């Protein structure tokens, strides 16, 4: 939330955003180089018999994830009665949020609220809560997938229980106006820019209560389950490409639990946490050899995480072309 306020109130916000994007692009390049350099020695043998069409299919499944989550974005815009944004602009705006996918918990996706403010004048505090609602429904969807993937073996409900408690606690705070106002009041007592954030948070809270009302949780949650199942299948199909015999349900469990861990632990994009979780689970629970586990982990992260960042940059370039004055302030 604080990021959204800063972008709106800083006169040189365009310059700040460009610097952020430059750092993000550098992070992509560095990570790509590190992953290739660190894993090439272990995976080069396995690549000789890898079915490359499965890697392409993984990208397709990941993009399917984005399409389904876009429907959720449209649902939330409609609930907040934001009606003057065309479908193409809305789609590009939604995808542009992926440039900050590797922010902790993906909260950097509030960047799309900044883009919507720059292109259509929609106040950021009104749309920034969509990011929170998206994360809540995504967490619920991931937990459902963990439960489904854990059927048939013990121990799978532990991470599901942790995620359920976190989501339940967050929903409880949001549902209680007294608890939410207490948190906002505490923020206003903090020094520096936090005093200015308080009023913005109060405005944002009103939008958030609409988005997470029980009747508005069902459809977005179903979309989240379907969307994240596609990325789970991306891991399954990559493993198939390496001729690794891992049940689809187990692949779903591996990807969902690793994604949950990466979301809960506050590190950018779950970097390190998600990769370790994927690799270790494939080796210990899936009985996949080290080389194949390493290669599958690298491939699925390129097809999901880094592909999302690339799509975000492309969408941002396209919407910047449609609105040349964007980010010039």
C-alpha positions as CSV (number, residue, x, y, z in Angstrom):
1,X,0.0,0.0,0.0
2,X,2.8,2.4,0.9
3,X,4.2,2.0,-2.6
4,X,0.9,3.2,-4.2
5,X,0.9,6.3,-2.0
6,X,4.5,7.2,-2.8
7,X,3.9,6.8,-6.5
8,X,0.9,9.1,-6.4
9,X,2.3,11.8,-4.3
10,X,5.9,12.1,-5.5
11,X,6.3,14.7,-8.3
12,X,9.1,12.7,-10.0
13,X,7.2,9.4,-9.8
14,X,8.0,8.6,-13.5
15,X,11.7,8.7,-12.8
16,X,11.3,6.6,-9.7
17,X,9.3,4.0,-11.6
18,X,11.8,3.8,-14.4
19,X,14.6,3.2,-11.9
20,X,12.6,0.4,-10.3
21,X,12.0,-1.2,-13.7
22,X,15.7,-0.9,-14.6
23,X,16.6,-2.7,-11.4
24,X,13.9,-5.4,-12.1
25,X,15.3,-6.0,-15.6
26,X,18.8,-6.3,-14.2
27,X,17.5,-8.8,-11.6
28,X,16.0,-10.9,-14.5
29,X,19.3,-11.0,-16.3
30,X,21.4,-11.8,-13.3
31,X,19.1,-14.6,-12.1
32,X,18.9,-16.0,-15.6
33,X,22.7,-16.1,-15.8
34,X,23.1,-17.6,-12.4
35,X,20.5,-20.3,-13.0
36,X,22.0,-21.3,-16.3
37,X,25.6,-21.2,-14.9
38,X,24.7,-23.0,-11.7
39,X,22.6,-25.7,-13.3
40,X,24.1,-26.4,-16.7
41,X,26.6,-28.9,-15.3
42,X,24.0,-30.9,-13.7
43,X,21.3,-30.9,-16.4
44,X,23.2,-31.1,-19.7
45,X,23.0,-34.8,-19.7
46,X,19.3,-34.9,-19.1
47,X,18.7,-32.3,-21.9
48,X,19.8,-34.7,-24.5
49,X,16.5,-36.6,-24.3
50,X,14.2,-33.8,-23.1
51,X,11.0,-33.3,-25.1
52,X,11.2,-29.6,-25.7
53,X,7.6,-29.3,-26.7
54,X,6.7,-29.7,-23.0
55,X,8.7,-26.6,-22.2
56,X,6.7,-24.7,-24.8
57,X,3.5,-26.1,-23.3
58,X,4.5,-24.9,-19.9
59,X,4.6,-21.3,-21.2
60,X,1.2,-21.8,-22.7
61,X,-0.2,-23.0,-19.4
62,X,1.4,-20.1,-17.6
63,X,-0.2,-17.7,-20.0
64,X,-3.5,-19.4,-19.4
65,X,-3.0,-18.6,-15.7
66,X,-2.7,-14.9,-16.6
67,X,-5.9,-15.0,-18.7
68,X,-7.9,-16.5,-15.9
69,X,-6.5,-14.0,-13.4
70,X,-7.4,-11.2,-15.7
71,X,-11.0,-12.2,-15.5
72,X,-10.7,-11.8,-11.8
73,X,-9.2,-8.3,-12.2
74,X,-12.2,-7.4,-14.5
75,X,-14.6,-8.8,-11.8
76,X,-13.0,-6.6,-9.2
77,X,-13.0,-3.4,-11.4
78,X,-16.8,-4.0,-12.0
79,X,-17.4,-4.4,-8.3
80,X,-15.7,-1.1,-7.6
81,X,-17.8,0.5,-10.5
82,X,-14.8,1.4,-12.6
83,X,-16.4,1.3,-16.0
84,X,-14.4,3.6,-18.3
85,X,-11.5,1.3,-19.0
86,X,-11.5,-0.6,-22.3
87,X,-10.8,-4.3,-22.4
88,X,-7.5,-3.9,-24.2
89,X,-6.3,-1.2,-21.9
90,X,-7.4,-3.2,-18.9
91,X,-5.6,-6.3,-20.1
92,X,-2.4,-4.4,-20.8
93,X,-2.7,-2.7,-17.4
94,X,-3.2,-6.0,-15.6
95,X,-0.2,-7.6,-17.4
96,X,2.0,-4.6,-16.7
97,X,1.8,-5.4,-13.0
98,X,3.9,-8.5,-13.6
99,X,7.0,-6.3,-14.0
100,X,7.1,-6.3,-10.2
101,X,6.2,-9.9,-9.8
102,X,9.4,-10.6,-7.8
103,X,8.4,-8.1,-5.1
104,X,7.7,-9.8,-1.7
105,X,4.3,-11.5,-1.8
106,X,3.9,-9.9,-5.3
107,X,2.6,-6.7,-3.6
108,X,4.5,-4.8,-6.2
109,X,1.7,-5.7,-8.6
110,X,0.0,-2.6,-7.1
111,X,2.0,-1.0,-9.9
112,X,-1.0,-1.7,-12.2
113,X,-3.0,0.7,-10.0
114,X,-0.4,3.3,-10.7
115,X,-0.7,2.6,-14.5
116,X,-4.5,2.9,-14.3
117,X,-4.1,6.2,-12.5
118,X,-1.7,7.5,-15.1
119,X,-3.8,6.4,-18.1
120,X,-7.4,6.8,-16.9
121,X,-7.1,9.0,-13.8
122,X,-8.5,6.3,-11.5
123,X,-7.5,7.1,-7.9
124,X,-4.9,4.6,-6.7
125,X,-6.3,4.1,-3.2
126,X,-9.5,2.9,-4.9
127,X,-7.9,0.1,-6.9
128,X,-4.8,-0.8,-4.8
129,X,-7.0,-3.0,-2.5
130,X,-7.5,-5.2,-5.6
131,X,-4.0,-6.5,-5.1
132,X,-4.8,-7.5,-1.5
133,X,-8.0,-9.2,-2.6
134,X,-6.1,-11.0,-5.4
135,X,-3.5,-12.3,-2.9
136,X,-6.2,-13.5,-0.5
137,X,-8.1,-15.5,-3.2
138,X,-4.8,-16.8,-4.7
139,X,-3.9,-18.1,-1.2
140,X,-7.2,-19.8,-0.8
141,X,-6.9,-21.3,-4.3
142,X,-3.3,-22.5,-3.5
143,X,-4.5,-24.1,-0.2
144,X,-7.3,-26.0,-2.0
145,X,-4.7,-27.3,-4.5
146,X,-2.4,-28.4,-1.7
147,X,-5.3,-30.3,-0.1
148,X,-6.2,-31.9,-3.4
149,X,-2.6,-32.8,-4.2
150,X,-2.0,-34.2,-0.7
151,X,-4.7,-36.8,-1.0
152,X,-3.1,-40.2,-0.7
153,X,-0.2,-39.5,1.5
154,X,0.3,-38.1,5.1
155,X,1.8,-34.8,6.0
156,X,0.2,-32.8,3.2
157,X,-2.2,-31.0,5.4
158,X,0.4,-29.2,7.5
159,X,1.3,-26.4,5.0
160,X,-2.4,-26.2,4.1
161,X,-3.2,-25.6,7.8
162,X,-0.6,-22.9,8.0
163,X,-2.0,-21.2,5.0
164,X,-5.5,-21.5,6.2
165,X,-4.6,-19.9,9.5
166,X,-2.9,-17.0,7.7
167,X,-5.8,-16.4,5.4
168,X,-8.3,-16.7,8.2
169,X,-6.5,-14.2,10.3
170,X,-6.2,-11.7,7.5
171,X,-9.9,-12.1,6.6
172,X,-10.8,-11.7,10.3
173,X,-8.9,-8.4,10.6
174,X,-10.4,-7.1,7.4
175,X,-13.9,-8.1,8.4
176,X,-13.5,-6.3,11.7
177,X,-13.7,-2.6,11.2
178,X,-12.5,-2.0,14.7
179,X,-9.4,-4.2,14.2
180,X,-8.6,-2.6,10.8
181,X,-9.0,0.9,12.1
182,X,-6.7,0.0,15.0
183,X,-4.0,-1.1,12.6
184,X,-4.5,2.0,10.5
185,X,-4.4,4.2,13.6
186,X,-1.1,2.5,14.6
187,X,0.4,3.2,11.2
188,X,-0.5,6.9,11.6
189,X,1.5,7.1,14.8
190,X,4.7,6.0,13.0
191,X,7.2,8.7,12.0
192,X,8.0,10.0,8.6
193,X,5.7,9.3,5.6
194,X,3.5,6.9,7.5
195,X,1.4,9.9,8.8
196,X,0.3,10.6,5.3
197,X,-0.4,7.0,4.5
198,X,-3.1,6.7,7.2
199,X,-5.9,8.6,5.4
200,X,-5.1,6.8,2.2
201,X,-5.4,3.4,4.0
202,X,-8.8,4.4,5.4
203,X,-10.0,5.1,1.8
204,X,-8.5,1.9,0.6
205,X,-10.1,-0.1,3.3
206,X,-13.6,0.9,2.1
207,X,-12.8,-0.6,-1.3
208,X,-11.3,-3.7,0.3
209,X,-14.3,-4.5,2.4
210,X,-16.4,-4.6,-0.8
211,X,-13.9,-7.0,-2.6
212,X,-13.6,-9.5,0.2
213,X,-17.3,-9.7,1.1
214,X,-18.3,-13.3,1.2
215,X,-20.5,-13.0,-1.9
216,X,-17.5,-11.5,-3.8
217,X,-15.1,-14.3,-2.8
218,X,-16.6,-17.3,-4.5
219,X,-16.1,-16.5,-8.2
220,X,-12.5,-15.0,-7.8
221,X,-11.5,-18.0,-5.7
222,X,-12.8,-20.5,-8.3
223,X,-10.8,-18.5,-10.9
224,X,-7.7,-18.7,-8.7
225,X,-8.0,-22.5,-8.3
226,X,-8.3,-22.9,-12.0
227,X,-5.5,-20.4,-12.8
228,X,-2.9,-21.9,-10.4
229,X,-3.8,-25.4,-11.3
230,X,-2.5,-24.6,-14.8
231,X,0.9,-23.6,-13.4
232,X,0.9,-26.8,-11.3
233,X,0.3,-28.7,-14.5
234,X,3.2,-26.8,-16.1
235,X,5.6,-28.6,-13.6
236,X,3.9,-31.9,-14.3
237,X,4.3,-31.6,-18.0
238,X,8.0,-30.5,-17.7
239,X,8.6,-33.6,-15.6
240,X,6.9,-35.7,-18.3
241,X,9.3,-34.1,-20.8
242,X,12.2,-35.5,-18.7
243,X,10.5,-38.9,-18.6
244,X,10.2,-38.5,-14.8
245,X,7.3,-40.7,-13.6
246,X,5.7,-38.4,-11.0
247,X,1.9,-38.5,-10.5
248,X,0.1,-35.3,-11.5
249,X,-1.4,-34.9,-8.0
250,X,2.1,-35.0,-6.5
251,X,3.3,-32.4,-9.0
252,X,0.4,-30.2,-8.0
253,X,1.4,-30.6,-4.3
254,X,5.0,-29.8,-5.0
255,X,4.2,-26.6,-7.0
256,X,1.4,-25.4,-4.7
257,X,3.4,-25.9,-1.4
258,X,6.5,-24.2,-2.8
259,X,4.4,-21.3,-4.1
260,X,2.8,-21.0,-0.7
261,X,6.1,-21.0,1.0
262,X,7.5,-18.4,-1.4
263,X,4.4,-16.2,-0.8
264,X,4.4,-16.5,3.0
265,X,8.2,-15.9,3.5
266,X,8.9,-12.2,2.7
267,X,11.5,-12.5,0.1
268,X,11.3,-11.1,-3.5
269,X,9.2,-13.4,-5.6
270,X,9.9,-16.3,-3.3
271,X,13.4,-16.4,-4.8
272,X,15.4,-19.2,-3.2
273,X,12.5,-20.4,-1.1
274,X,10.3,-21.6,-4.0
275,X,13.3,-23.1,-5.9
276,X,14.6,-25.0,-2.9
277,X,11.1,-26.3,-2.1
278,X,10.5,-27.5,-5.6
279,X,13.9,-29.2,-6.0
280,X,13.9,-30.9,-2.6
281,X,10.4,-32.2,-2.8
282,X,10.9,-33.6,-6.2
283,X,14.0,-35.4,-5.0
284,X,12.8,-36.7,-1.6
285,X,9.1,-37.3,-2.2
286,X,9.0,-37.7,-6.0
287,X,12.2,-39.8,-6.1
288,X,13.4,-37.8,-9.0
289,X,17.2,-37.7,-9.6
290,X,19.1,-34.5,-8.7
291,X,19.8,-33.5,-12.3
292,X,16.2,-33.9,-13.4
293,X,14.9,-32.1,-10.3
294,X,17.3,-29.2,-10.9
295,X,16.5,-28.9,-14.5
296,X,12.7,-29.1,-13.9
297,X,12.9,-26.5,-11.2
298,X,14.8,-24.1,-13.5
299,X,12.5,-24.7,-16.4
300,X,9.3,-24.3,-14.5
301,X,10.5,-21.0,-12.9
302,X,11.5,-19.6,-16.3
303,X,8.1,-20.7,-17.7
304,X,6.2,-19.1,-14.8
305,X,8.0,-16.5,-12.8
306,X,10.4,-15.0,-15.4
307,X,8.0,-15.4,-18.3
308,X,5.5,-13.3,-16.2
309,X,8.2,-10.5,-15.8
310,X,8.9,-10.6,-19.5
311,X,5.2,-10.4,-20.3
312,X,4.9,-7.5,-17.9
313,X,7.6,-5.5,-19.6
314,X,6.0,-6.1,-23.1
315,X,2.6,-5.0,-21.8
316,X,4.1,-1.9,-20.2
317,X,5.8,-1.0,-23.5
318,X,2.6,-1.5,-25.4
319,X,0.5,0.6,-23.0
320,X,3.3,3.3,-23.0
321,X,2.9,3.4,-26.7
322,X,-0.8,4.0,-26.4
323,X,-0.3,6.6,-23.7
324,X,3.1,8.3,-24.5
325,X,2.8,10.8,-21.6
326,X,2.6,8.0,-19.1
327,X,5.5,8.1,-16.5
328,X,6.8,11.4,-17.7
329,X,5.8,13.4,-14.5
